[in-house]
Amino acid sequence: MSVDPVTAPVKRRRPYDGSRRQEQARRARSALLDAALTRFLDQGYTATTVESIATAAGVSAATIYKTYGGKPGLVRALCEQALGGAGPVPAEQRSDALKQSEPDPRAVIEGWGLLTAEVAPRVAPILLLLRDAADGDPVAAALHEEVDHNRLTRMAHNASHLAKGGRLRLGVTRTDARDVLWLYSSPELFDLLVRRRGWSVRKYSRFVTDAMIAALL
């Protein structure tokens, strides 16, 4: 018996679910960045090759060049990942939300201190890696300057938030506030107190928070 093509039931295709593929891609990216970070911290920026990272991650060097453009792109991605912090919402977004929702400047700086404790252990080793490589590697030097400039710009935005609300202590300019925030978010300070003097991250966070409040408000 023939079937009328007009009246025959049509099998609907199931909607494509890309979540599994996205999760696989996320895991592969995470594994690659973990391998890159391990190699960079073990061997230094200059001595580490893209090929060695590719071997450790189980991918081709061509894939790394295509995705990240080489070592500078990998370091940028590592910084972005580290600055995101531990939560599902990136730390910078949480900082911006705090500025919008919290009228008390002390509470804002308290929040910044907590975010510093969350982010510094992740990003400071990467920034120090670049700093140490900068003297003998022009590419590393340019990348270090780029990353540090981005941090200074971020601190300028935070300083402007305090200044616009009239929250800065008398005599403290917006530029002063930017530089103070830049100082207390520096990887060098984290290195001195936590890595070299053995402070806990919690103690470091409390020190940074109290110092910013005392200097700015």
Stockholm file with secondary structure:
# STOCKHOLM 1.0

chainA/1-217         MSVDPVTAPVKRRRPYDGSRRQEQARRARSALLDAALTRFLDQGYTATTVESIATAAGVSAATIYKTYGGKPGLVRALCEQALGGAGPVPAEQRSDALKQSEPDPRAVIEGWGLLTAEVAPRVAPILLLLRDAADGDPVAAALHEEVDHNRLTRMAHNASHLAKGGRLRLGVTRTDARDVLWLYSSPELFDLLVRRRGWSVRKYSRFVTDAMIAALL
#=GR chainA/1-217 SS CCCCTTTSCCCCCCCCCCHHHHHHHHHHHHHHHHHHHHHHHHHCTTTCCHHHHHHHHTSCHHHHHHHHCSHHHHHHHHHHHHHTCSSSSCHHHHHHHHHHHCCCHHHHHHHHHHHHHHHHHHHHHHHHHHHHHHTTCHHHHHHHHHHHHHHHHHHHHHHHHHHHTTCSCTTCCHHHHHHHHHHHTCHHHHIIIIIITCCCHHHHHHHHHHHHHHHHC
#=GC SS_cons         CCCCTTTSCCCCCCCCCCHHHHHHHHHHHHHHHHHHHHHHHHHCTTTCCHHHHHHHHTSCHHHHHHHHCSHHHHHHHHHHHHHTCSSSSCHHHHHHHHHHHCCCHHHHHHHHHHHHHHHHHHHHHHHHHHHHHHTTCHHHHHHHHHHHHHHHHHHHHHHHHHHHTTCSCTTCCHHHHHHHHHHHTCHHHHIIIIIITCCCHHHHHHHHHHHHHHHHC
//
